Amino acid sequence: MSEQSGIPGGDTGANAPHAGKDRDLSFLWPVIDRIRAIEIKFVAEDAAGNAAPRVTGAAQSVLEARLQALEGEVAALKQTMQSMLGMLGEGVSAAADAVAAVATELPPQRWTRVAALAVLTFLLLLAAHWMIVFVYDKPTIVLRLMSIAIPLPLAVWLTLRHRIVPWVEIIYGLVIGAAAVFGMAFATSIHEKTAFLPENIREWQETLEYTASIMFAHLTGVLISSALQARGGVQNRAGEATLRLAQVIALVSGRAVANGPQLKKHVDNVQSLVTNLMPIASAIMAIVTGIRGFLN
């Protein structure tokens, strides 16, 4: 009995722990499976969460690259447009300057041309003196009128298409007048065996008046050229002088004229009047100084 009871008791005691262990593992398998499922789910969500920023970062990089390329193209287009506008502006400015230069600027006088015309005027005056006084024996007043008629058209031809410098033209007229008058006196002294230089104050006065007459004849031609240039829109120093004179006259005579366009129009009218009257006044001075001695 004791063995029987001992054997079963021994078997029972030996097998009890293994049986308990088998029962615990089988109970935990569902829990382990659930934990694994939860772990897999979390890993998947974490993987998805990590992948999303990578996709978004890549797209953002592409977008930034495109924006940078677009900004570069816009900057290049802007630079090209600015360059084209700059070139166009320079071209227009150069063309406008060229047109203005053609319209308002005339070439300066060449000294060779001035000297050649001075010699021509001198020779023509001497020839007129010789023909009128010694060949045809005409009155001296005819010579004085011819001395006005010869320099005037030559002065117009000299200055019409060239820049006019008033002080140069005054000196030119004085030189031509003095050279012609003393050349005529020298020819007369040789032909009539008389004194070359004036011998008294009256003769000096007549010599100076004759010289002034030729000078005013030349200045009359210059002023005619200046008036023609002003009508053509050409600005010169003679025109600037008449403009200043016109402004003074306009300020004195146009006190009741309002400022602005009306005053400018008034100045333009006065300048036009002065420009047209100056050649007439110079011609009158040439005639008066030329024949003054015959009027006394």
C-alpha positions as CSV (number, residue, x, y, z in Angstrom):
1,M,0.0,0.0,0.0
2,S,2.8,2.2,1.0
3,E,4.7,1.5,-2.2
4,Q,1.6,1.9,-4.3
5,S,0.8,5.1,-2.4
6,G,4.4,6.0,-2.6
7,I,4.8,5.4,-6.3
8,P,1.8,7.4,-7.3
9,G,2.7,10.1,-4.9
10,G,6.2,10.2,-6.2
11,D,4.9,10.4,-9.8
12,T,2.5,13.1,-8.9
13,G,5.1,15.1,-7.2
14,A,7.6,14.8,-10.0
15,N,5.2,15.6,-12.8
16,A,3.4,18.5,-11.1
17,P,5.8,21.2,-11.9
18,H,6.0,20.4,-15.6
19,A,2.3,20.3,-15.8
20,G,2.1,23.7,-14.2
21,K,4.6,25.1,-16.6
22,D,2.8,23.9,-19.6
23,R,-0.4,25.4,-18.4
24,D,1.3,28.9,-17.8
25,L,2.9,29.1,-21.4
26,S,-0.3,28.2,-23.1
27,F,-2.1,30.9,-21.2
28,L,0.5,33.6,-22.1
29,W,0.5,32.9,-25.8
30,P,-2.5,35.1,-26.6
31,V,-1.1,37.9,-24.6
32,I,2.3,37.7,-26.3
33,D,0.5,37.6,-29.7
34,R,-1.5,40.8,-28.8
35,I,1.7,42.6,-27.6
36,R,3.4,41.6,-30.9
37,A,0.4,43.0,-32.9
38,I,0.5,46.2,-30.9
39,E,4.3,46.5,-31.4
40,I,3.9,45.9,-35.2
41,K,1.2,48.5,-35.4
42,F,3.4,51.1,-33.6
43,V,6.4,50.3,-35.8
44,A,4.3,50.7,-38.9
45,E,2.9,54.0,-37.7
46,D,6.4,55.2,-36.8
47,A,7.7,54.1,-40.2
48,A,4.9,56.0,-41.9
49,G,5.5,59.0,-39.7
50,N,9.2,59.0,-40.6
51,A,8.5,58.5,-44.3
52,A,6.1,61.4,-44.6
53,P,8.7,64.1,-43.6
54,R,11.1,62.7,-46.1
55,V,8.6,63.0,-48.9
56,T,7.6,66.5,-47.7
57,G,11.3,67.5,-47.4
58,A,12.0,66.3,-50.9
59,A,9.0,68.1,-52.4
60,Q,10.1,71.3,-50.5
61,S,13.6,71.0,-51.9
62,V,12.3,70.6,-55.4
63,L,10.0,73.6,-54.9
64,E,12.8,75.7,-53.5
65,A,15.0,74.7,-56.5
66,R,12.3,75.7,-58.9
67,L,11.7,79.0,-57.1
68,Q,15.4,79.8,-57.2
69,A,15.6,79.0,-60.9
70,L,12.5,81.2,-61.5
71,E,14.1,84.0,-59.5
72,G,17.3,83.6,-61.5
73,E,15.3,83.8,-64.8
74,V,13.4,86.9,-63.6
75,A,16.7,88.6,-62.6
76,A,18.2,87.7,-65.9
77,L,15.2,89.0,-67.8
78,K,15.2,92.2,-65.7
79,Q,18.9,92.7,-66.4
80,T,18.3,92.1,-70.1
81,M,15.4,94.5,-70.2
82,Q,17.4,97.2,-68.4
83,S,20.3,96.6,-70.8
84,M,18.0,96.9,-73.8
85,L,16.3,100.0,-72.4
86,G,19.7,101.5,-71.6
87,M,20.9,100.9,-75.1
88,L,17.7,102.2,-76.5
89,G,17.9,105.3,-74.3
90,E,21.5,105.9,-75.3
91,G,20.6,105.4,-79.0
92,V,17.7,107.9,-78.7
93,S,19.8,110.3,-76.8
94,A,22.6,110.1,-79.4
95,A,20.1,110.5,-82.2
96,A,18.5,113.5,-80.5
97,D,21.9,115.0,-79.9
98,A,22.8,114.4,-83.6
99,V,19.6,115.9,-84.8
100,A,20.0,118.9,-82.4
101,A,23.6,119.3,-83.5
102,V,22.5,119.3,-87.2
103,A,19.6,121.7,-86.4
104,T,21.3,124.1,-84.1
105,E,25.1,123.8,-84.6
106,L,27.0,125.2,-87.5
107,P,30.6,124.6,-88.3
108,P,33.1,127.3,-87.3
109,Q,34.8,129.4,-89.8
110,R,38.1,128.2,-91.3
111,W,40.8,130.8,-91.2
112,T,41.9,129.9,-94.8
113,R,38.4,130.7,-96.0
114,V,38.2,133.9,-94.0
115,A,41.6,135.0,-95.4
116,A,40.7,134.2,-99.0
117,L,37.4,136.1,-98.7
118,A,39.2,139.1,-97.1
119,V,41.7,139.2,-100.0
120,L,38.8,138.9,-102.5
121,T,36.9,141.8,-100.8
122,F,40.0,143.9,-100.7
123,L,40.8,143.3,-104.4
124,L,37.2,144.0,-105.4
125,L,37.2,147.3,-103.5
126,L,40.5,148.4,-105.1
127,A,39.2,147.4,-108.5
128,A,36.0,149.4,-108.0
129,H,38.0,152.4,-106.8
130,W,40.3,152.2,-109.8
131,M,37.4,151.8,-112.3
132,I,35.2,154.5,-110.8
133,V,37.8,157.2,-110.0
134,F,40.4,156.7,-112.7
135,V,38.8,155.0,-115.6
136,Y,35.2,156.3,-115.7
137,D,35.9,159.4,-113.5
138,K,32.6,159.1,-111.7
139,P,31.6,161.1,-108.5
140,T,33.1,159.8,-105.3
141,I,29.7,159.1,-103.9
142,V,29.3,156.3,-106.4
143,L,32.5,154.8,-105.0
144,R,31.2,155.0,-101.5
145,L,27.9,153.3,-102.4
146,M,29.9,150.5,-104.2
147,S,32.1,150.2,-101.1
148,I,28.9,149.3,-99.3
149,A,27.4,147.1,-102.0
150,I,30.5,144.9,-102.3
151,P,31.2,143.7,-98.7
152,L,27.6,143.1,-97.9
153,P,26.8,140.1,-100.1
154,L,30.3,138.7,-99.5
155,A,29.6,138.8,-95.7
156,V,26.3,137.0,-96.2
157,W,28.1,134.3,-98.2
158,L,30.9,134.0,-95.6
159,T,28.7,133.7,-92.5
160,L,25.3,132.2,-93.6
161,R,26.3,128.5,-93.1
162,H,28.9,129.0,-90.5
163,R,29.1,129.9,-86.8
164,I,28.9,133.7,-86.2
165,V,31.2,135.2,-83.6
166,P,30.3,138.9,-83.2
167,W,33.7,140.2,-82.0
168,V,35.5,138.3,-84.8
169,E,33.2,139.8,-87.4
170,I,33.7,143.3,-86.0
171,I,37.5,143.0,-86.2
172,Y,37.2,141.4,-89.6
173,G,35.1,144.4,-90.8
174,L,37.6,146.9,-89.4
175,V,40.6,145.2,-90.9
176,I,38.9,145.0,-94.3
177,G,37.7,148.6,-94.1
178,A,41.1,150.0,-93.0
179,A,43.0,147.9,-95.6
180,A,40.7,149.0,-98.4
181,V,40.7,152.7,-97.5
182,F,44.5,152.9,-97.1
183,G,44.9,150.8,-100.3
184,M,42.8,153.3,-102.2
185,A,44.8,156.2,-100.7
186,F,48.0,154.5,-101.7
187,A,46.8,154.0,-105.3
188,T,45.6,157.6,-105.4
189,S,49.0,158.9,-104.1
190,I,50.8,157.0,-106.8
191,H,48.5,158.0,-109.6
192,E,48.2,161.7,-108.6
193,K,51.5,162.1,-106.9
194,T,49.9,163.2,-103.6
195,A,50.4,162.3,-99.9
196,F,49.6,158.9,-98.9
197,L,48.3,159.6,-95.3
198,P,45.7,162.2,-94.4
199,E,47.2,165.6,-93.8
200,N,44.6,167.2,-91.5
201,I,41.8,166.4,-89.1
202,R,39.1,166.6,-91.8
203,E,40.9,164.1,-94.0
204,W,41.4,161.8,-91.0
205,Q,37.7,162.1,-90.2
206,E,36.7,161.2,-93.8
207,T,39.1,158.2,-93.7
208,L,37.6,156.9,-90.5
209,E,34.1,157.4,-91.7
210,Y,34.9,155.6,-94.9
211,T,36.5,152.7,-92.9
212,A,33.4,152.6,-90.6
213,S,31.1,152.5,-93.7
214,I,32.8,149.4,-95.1
215,M,32.8,147.8,-91.6
216,F,29.0,148.5,-91.2
217,A,28.4,147.1,-94.6
218,H,30.1,143.9,-93.6
219,L,28.2,143.8,-90.3
220,T,25.0,144.3,-92.2
221,G,25.7,141.1,-94.2
222,V,26.6,139.3,-91.0
223,L,23.3,140.4,-89.3
224,I,21.3,139.3,-92.3
225,S,22.9,135.9,-92.0
226,S,22.1,135.9,-88.3
227,A,18.5,136.7,-89.0
228,L,18.2,133.9,-91.6
229,Q,19.9,131.5,-89.2
230,A,17.4,132.5,-86.4
231,R,14.5,131.8,-88.7
232,G,15.9,128.3,-89.4
233,G,16.2,127.6,-85.6
234,V,19.9,128.0,-85.4
235,Q,21.3,129.5,-82.2
236,N,24.4,131.7,-82.4
237,R,26.1,134.3,-80.3
238,A,24.6,137.1,-82.3
239,G,21.2,135.5,-81.6
240,E,22.0,135.2,-77.9
241,A,22.9,138.9,-77.8
242,T,19.7,139.9,-79.5
243,L,17.8,137.6,-77.1
244,R,19.3,139.4,-74.0
245,L,18.5,142.7,-75.6
246,A,14.9,141.5,-76.3
247,Q,14.5,140.3,-72.7
248,V,15.6,143.8,-71.4
249,I,13.2,145.5,-73.8
250,A,10.4,143.0,-73.0
251,L,10.8,143.7,-69.2
252,V,10.7,147.4,-69.8
253,S,7.9,147.4,-72.4
254,G,5.9,144.5,-71.1
255,R,5.3,145.2,-67.5
256,A,1.6,144.4,-67.9
257,V,2.3,141.1,-69.5
258,A,1.9,138.1,-67.2
259,N,4.6,135.7,-66.5
260,G,4.8,132.4,-68.3
261,P,3.8,131.7,-72.0
262,Q,2.6,135.3,-72.6
263,L,6.0,136.7,-71.4
264,K,7.9,134.2,-73.5
265,K,5.8,135.1,-76.5
266,H,6.4,138.8,-75.9
267,V,10.2,138.2,-75.7
268,D,10.1,136.2,-78.9
269,N,8.2,138.9,-80.7
270,V,10.7,141.6,-79.4
271,Q,13.6,139.4,-80.4
272,S,12.2,138.9,-83.9
273,L,11.7,142.6,-84.2
274,V,15.3,143.4,-83.0
275,T,16.7,140.7,-85.3
276,N,15.0,142.1,-88.3
277,L,15.8,145.8,-87.4
278,M,19.5,145.4,-86.7
279,P,20.5,144.7,-90.3
280,I,18.4,147.7,-91.4
281,A,20.0,149.9,-88.7
282,S,23.5,148.7,-89.7
283,A,22.8,149.4,-93.4
284,I,21.7,152.9,-92.5
285,M,24.8,153.4,-90.5
286,A,26.9,152.2,-93.4
287,I,25.2,154.6,-95.8
288,V,25.3,157.5,-93.4
289,T,29.0,157.1,-92.6
290,G,29.8,156.5,-96.2
291,I,28.1,159.6,-97.6
292,R,28.1,161.9,-94.6
293,G,30.9,164.0,-96.0
294,F,28.9,164.7,-99.1
295,L,25.8,165.8,-97.1
296,N,27.6,168.6,-95.4
